[in-house]
Amino acid sequence: MSVGIDFAEDGVVPAGVELNAGRAGHADAAGRGYLVTAPHQSGPARQGAAPDTDDHDLLAALLDGMDAALCAFDADGTVTHWNREAERILGWSAAEAVGRHGLTGWAVREADAQEVTARLLGAMTAPGRQVDEFALLTKDGGRVLVRVQSSAVPGADGRPAGVYCAFSEVHTQIDLERSVALSEALFGEASAWGVVLVDADLRPALANAHAARALRTSRTALLGRPLGDLLEQGVEELEGAIQHVLAAGTPPEPSELWVTVRDPRGGTLPPERRCWRSGFLRLASPLAEEPVPLGVAWLFLDVTKTRLAEQESARLRFRGSQLHRAGRAVAECEDPMEAAVLYMDFALAGFADHALIDLLPEPEAAPEGPVRLVRAATTPAGVPGPGALPVGGGLPVAYREGHPALQAVERCGSVRAATDRSVSWAADHKWPDGTRHGLATALRSRGRTMGAVTFLRGASRRPFDRADAAYAEDIASRVAAAIDLAAAVGG
């Protein structure tokens, strides 16, 4: 237990200050039993030196300002010192305590007096500090359990001249130990939560092993670095949340942040987009008169798998609902080609910005090059851009070799394409301006390839993935059946 005072090498009193055990039992004008001399001379002149009033007042102020209660006894067991924290805990003032012989009958029960006195005075002959727990009496008759650290006070001749005791309430010490234990547990290897202490400058000051792994670095490497060095996306939201906590306090509920963790090796690792359920706690010093923010404790739990699963489930439910609605709407269409375009209109919702239908002049079981496609429909209708024609336009499309639509027809499958960030990329592919992602899928019906359907997304949407390709193939099978029916009806 730290008692808030710098003791001398012997662990008893401040360096340069001598406890005068020969005047035990006398109190100063304020009722305190601070009996000290602070000689500034050595040798024989030291014996006749008067007590230094300044040092006496300094020691009195130090003892009264301590966070721990402190009392001292001379060799006979008489109380010589009693500070304000001891008065706060037990209720006895310094004037009432100093000069009493032992603690029996006023601070200790008669039944416990012999054991308590033996342990306290036994510290004079024991090496180092002794730690005990006693039940002491308060002035109002109550009892309080305290943890006591006692140590011998050597006299001028080096022999024990008394004992000083620093004590505090046991529950206070236990609370401190619990706080330390909790801190150690959170920053240990076993915690499933990432914990990062961020200082007022928005730089990590401490982190546990789980947080370091989540940020793809080590515990020491991330300390003191800006958050922008650790996160590629989501850093603005995180810094904004921390600044809000510093200014307004702890938010009532955790929040979820989507972030992309930066590659610490400079591009050798693929980017990781993660969803972290985050809680923030403002830290303030308990020692300041007014709360002074020390920083923010950021606790986060990776819920990426759960959120992705929820998003995928919601997406599947929506797409299934769209196909169900499209099926009911198509049942009312007299023109099969109109039904094919209607399928595309329903499919675009939440999936793509544009859709193109390109057909072979004649259906083929296994198309062989060179493949030539004819634009049959675009949706939404009337969208400007290369090759945008009304339904049934029937004009050939001058796709260059290797175009995703041509590859889809040749492979009888799906082909995804992403922009190379050139200005002419969309125009080179004969797609509407602003297109950044494409997905072409073959139209197959009755064992023959009818053509290809192409879905297009702009810059505001993410690239197509495997799940999107599966959905596009589901739509393409319905569109191909409608087109095949249109060809059969048309003769």
N, C-alpha and C positions, 0 to 999 in steps of 0.2 A: 504494500500500500504506500503510495506516495503521499507524504504529508505536506508537500508544497514548500519545503525549506531546504536550503543547501547545508547539510550537516558536515562536520569536520570528518577527518579520516577515521576517527574512532566511532563515527556513526551516532554522536550524541548531541553536540551543540554546534552552532556556527563557528567557523574558524575565526579566531581572534576574540572570542567571547567565552568567559569562564563562569561556570555556575558556582556561586558561593553557597556551599551546603552548610556552612557554619552559622548562617543567618536564617535558617529555615524557620518558617512560621510567621515571618513578617510580611506585610503587604505594603504596596505603594499607596500613593494618595488616591488613586482611582479604585483601590480595593483589590488590585491584582497582586499575586505573589511572585512577581518577576524579580528575583534576587540575582543580579548579575554584576560583575565588574568587567571592565574592558580595559585592562592595562595596556599602555602603549610603550612601556619600558620593559627592559629585561634585567635580570640580576636582582641585587638588593634593593634598588630603587623601586622595584615593582611592588614590594610588600607594603609600602606606605602610600601607594597611589590611591587617590579617591575614585570612586565609581564614576565612569564617564556617563553623564546624563544623556548625551546624544545616542550612544550605543544602547543604553538602557531603553530609551524610547523606541529605538529601531527594533530591538528584539521584541518589545511589547507589541508593536505594530505587526511584526512578522507572525507572532504566535496567534494574535487575534484574527489575522487574515488567512490563516490556514483553513483548508477544506476539511481537514480531519480534526477531531477533538483531541486535545492533548492535556495531560496532567503529569506532574512529576512528584517524586517522594525523596526525602533525604534518607540517610542510612537507618534512621529510627522508624521510618514509615510515615512521617508527617508530610502532609500535602504542601508542596511549595509553589506549584504552578497550576493554573486552571484557565484555559482560554475560552473564548466566546462560543466556539462550536461545542465544547463540553457542556457549557451552560445551556445551549439550545437543545441538546439531546436529553440531558438529565434534569434540567430546570434549576439546578443549584448554581448560584452566582459565584464569582471568584471570591467575594468577601465572605460568603458562607462556607466555601470549600477550603480555602487556603488556611493552614494552621491546624486543621483537624488531624488527629492521629488515625491514619488508615481510613478505610471506607466502611468499616463495620458500623452497623446501626443506622446509617443514613444513605449510603449509596449501595450497600450490599446487605443482604439478609444475614441475620445471626447464624443461620444454619449453613450458609455458604462462606462465611467470613474466613474461617481457618484455611480452607482450600484456596480461596482467591488471594489472600494475603501471602500464603506460601509461594504461590506461583509468581506473583508480582515481585516480591522481594527476592525470590530465587533467581531472578534475572541478573542480580548483581554479581553472581558467581558463575553464571552460565555464559558460554561464548556466543557472540553475535546476538541477533534478535530472536526473541521468543514470541510465538504466535499462539494465542489462546482465545477461547470464546467464553464469555461470562454473561450471566443475567444480572444486570444492575438495576437498582431502584431509582425511580424518578422522584422528584420533589412532591408530586401529587399522589404518590403511593403506587404508581404503576411499575411495571417491569419491562425492560427492553434488553434484547439480546444483542451484544456487541462483540465485534472481533477486535482483539487487542494485540498490538505489537509493542513489546517492552524490551528495553535495553539498559545496560548499566551506565551510570554517569561516573566517570573517574574523577577523583579529586586531584589536587595539585601534586600529591605524592604518588599518583598513579594507582592508588587503591580505590575500590568502589566507594563512592560517596553518596550514591542514591540511584534512583531508577526513574526513567521517563517512559511514559506510556502514550502511544497514539492509538486511538480507537475510533470506530465508526459503527453505525448500525449494520447488523448482518444482512438485512434485506437489501440495503444499499449496495453492499459489496457483491451480493449475489446478482443483483440487477446488472452491475458492471460486468461481472464474469459471464452472465448470459449474453450480454451485448457483444462481448469479445468472442464468445463461442459461436454466436450466430454469424458474426463477421467472418470468422475462420471457416465456417461451414459453407457460406455463400461463395467464398473465394477459393474453395477447395475443388478437387477433381470430381466430387460426387454430385455436384449441383447440376440439375438439368436446365437451369435457367442461366442465361448469360447475364452477367452483372458487370457494369462499367460505371466507374465514378468519373464524372465529367466536371472539370473545374469551371470557374466563372468565365474563362476565356474559350470555352467550348472545346477543350482538348482533354482527351482521356488521361486521368491521373492514376487509375488503378483498374485492373480488369481480372476476371477469373479465367481459368483455362478454357471453359466452355465458350465464353465470349471471344477469346482469341481464336479458337478454331472456327467459329462462325464467321469471323472477319478475315479468315485465311491468313493469319499472321501469328506471331508469338506474343506472349504477355508483355515482354519488355520492348518489342519492336513498335507496338502501337502507342506506347506512352508518350504524351507530349506532341503527338502528330495531329494536324487538323483532320476533322472528320471527312473532309473532301478527299484526303489521301487514301481513305479506307473504303469509301462508298462512291460509286460512279453515278448512280441515280438514287433519289430519295434523300440526299443529304440536306436539301433545303427544308424538307418537311421535318426531319429530325432536329436540325438546328433551331427551327422555329418552335418546336415543342419544348426544347430545353430552355430557350429564352423565355418562353411563356411561363414555365415553372419557376424560373429564377425571379421573374417579376410578380407573378400572381399566386404562386404556391402550387401545391400538389393537386393535379386534376382529380375529379371524383372517380373517373373510370379509366381503365386501360384503353389504349387505342392500337389499331393495327397499321403498320407501316410497310409498304412494299418498297424494297430497296434492291439495288444491284450492287453486289460486292465487287470492288475493284480487284483486279489481278495484281498481287504484289510483285510478281515476277516480270511484269511488263508485257503481258500478252501471251504467255505460254499456256495459260489455263483458260478454259471457256468461261464466259461471264455467268454468274449465278444470280438469278432473280429470286429473292426470298421474301416471305411475308412474316414479319415479326410482331407478335402481340406484345406491346410495350407498356410498361408502367414507369412512372417518373416520381421521384421523391426529392423534395428540396431539402438540402442538408444545411443546418445552421449550427453555429458554435454555442454550446450550453454555457460557456464561460463568459460570454460577452453580455454587457448590460442590455443591449438591444440585439435582436437576432441579426446575425451577419451571415449572409449566404456563403457557404463554403463550396458550393457546387450542386450537382444533381446526381442522384443515383438512378441509373437507367437499367432496368431489369427487363429482359425480353425473352420470349419463348418462341421457337420456330414452329409456326403453324402452316407452313407452305403446303405440305401434302394435304392437310385437311381442307384448306381453302381452294386448292386446285381441284380436289375431288368434288367439292360443293359447286364450284363453277362449272365443271364438266357435267355434273348431274343436272344443273339448271339449264345448261346449253342443250343437252339431249332432250329434256322435257320440252323446251321451247321448239326445237326443230321437229320433234315428233308431232307437236301440236300444229305446226305450220303445214306439215305434210298431210295431216288429217284434214285441215281446212282446205288445202289445195285439192285433195281428192274429192271433197264434196262439191267444190266449185267447178272442177273439171267435168263432173258428171252432168252438169247442165249445159256444157258446150256442144254445139252441133258440129263445129269445124274442129277436126283433130289437131290441126296446126295451131289454132287458137288455144286449144287445151295445152299444147306443148309450151307455148309462151306463158300461159297462165301459171304453169308449174314453176317456171323461172321467176315470175314476179313474186310468188309466195316464198321461194327459196332465198331471194335476195335479202329479205328482212333479217337484219343482224348478222348477215353472212358475207355479203359482197356489195360493191357499188354498181357494177355493171355485169351483164352476161351476154355472150355472143353465141349464136348457133350457126355452125358452118357444116355443110353437108357435102358428101361425095356426089358426083353426077349420077353414079349408080352404086347401090349398096354392094359391098364385096365381103366375102368371108375372111380373106386375109389380104388386105391392100398391099400392093407392091408399088414401089416408087417408079417414077415421080408421082407424088400425090398432089391432086389439085382439088381445092375446096371452093364451094360456092356459099356466099353469105345468104342465110335463110331468114334470120331474125336477130334483132337486138332488143334488149330491154335494160332499163326503161326506154320506151319508144321515144324517138326524136332527140336522143342525146347526141350532141355534136362530137365529131372526132373522126379519125380515119376509118373508113369502112362502115360507118353507121348508116344503115339502110332500113326502110320499113319492112314489115313482115312480108316474106315472099318476094323480096327484091330480086334474088336469083343472079346476082352479079359475082363473077369470080373475085377472089381475094388474093392479091399478089403477096403472099407470105414468102419471106426469104427462107433459104434452106436452114433446117435446124430449128424452125419456129416451134414453140411448145404445142400448138394445135396439130401440126404435121407429125410431130413425134408421138403424140397421143394416139393418132390414127394408126401410125405404123406399128406401135407397140400394143395397141388394143388395151391401153391402161390410162393412168393419170400421170401428168407431168407438172411439176411446180417450177415457177420462175420468180426471181427477185431482181429488182433493179440494180444496175451497176453504178447508179447515181449520175449517169450522164444525162444531159439535157434532152437528147434525142431518143432516149431509150424507148419511151412509149410510142413515139411516132415510127421508129424502126420496126416495131412489132405490129403496127397498124391498130393500135389501141388508143382509147381516148386520152387526152392530155391529163396529166396528174396521176396516171396509173403507176403504181410502184410494185405490185405483186400480182402474179397471174397463176391460175390453176386450170389446166386443160384436161378434159376427161373424154374418152371415146364414147360414142353413142352406139350401143350394141343391141340388136334385136333379132331374134330367130337365127342366131348364129352368124349374123352378118354385121359389118361395121357400117353405120349410116353416116357417120361424120364425127364431129367433136363439138362439145360445149365448153366455153371458156368463161371462168369467173374472174373478175378483176377487182382489186382493192387499191385505194389511194394511200397517201402518206400517213393519214391519221389512223390507219388500221395496221394490225400486226401481220406478219407473213403467214401464209397458209401452212398448216401442219398436217400430220397424218390423219388426225381425226377429221379435219376439214376435207381431206381427199376422200375419206370413206363416205362422208355426207354427200359430197359432190357425185360420187358414183351411184349412190342411192337415187339422187335426183335424176341423174343421166339415164338410168334404166327406165324411169317413168316417162321422161321426155322422148327417149328412143322409141318406146312402145307407141306413143301418140303420133310421132312422125311416121313410123312404119304403117300405122293405120291410115294416116293421111295419104301416104303413097298408094296404099291398096284401094282406098276409096276413090282416089283420083284416077285410077286406071293404070 
